Amino acid sequence: MTPKVDKEKCIGCGACVAVAPNTFAMGDDGKSEVTNPTGDPEATIQSAVDGCPVQAITLE
């Protein structure tokens, strides 16, 4: 499964980066982006997906 961030939905809260910092980072636009799809364990990435307040992250 590969995480994807919907930039239209992302509000840049940083929750995903706090949970899975080896997978997500804040981009120059102030929104989250995937930097390494396998940077964190799958369960950690799932926690980041579940913790997104606007459901901007999906696993494909």
Rosetta blueprint (number, residue, H / E / L):
1 M L
2 T L
3 P E
4 K E
5 V E
6 D L
7 K L
8 E L
9 K L
10 C L
11 I L
12 G L
13 C L
14 G L
15 A H
16 C H
17 V H
18 A H
19 V H
20 A L
21 P L
22 N L
23 T L
24 F E
25 A E
26 M E
27 G L
28 D L
29 D L
30 G L
31 K L
32 S E
33 E E
34 V E
35 T L
36 N L
37 P L
38 T L
39 G L
40 D L
41 P L
42 E H
43 A H
44 T H
45 I H
46 Q H
47 S H
48 A H
49 V H
50 D H
51 G H
52 C L
53 P L
54 V L
55 Q L
56 A L
57 I E
58 T E
59 L E
60 E L
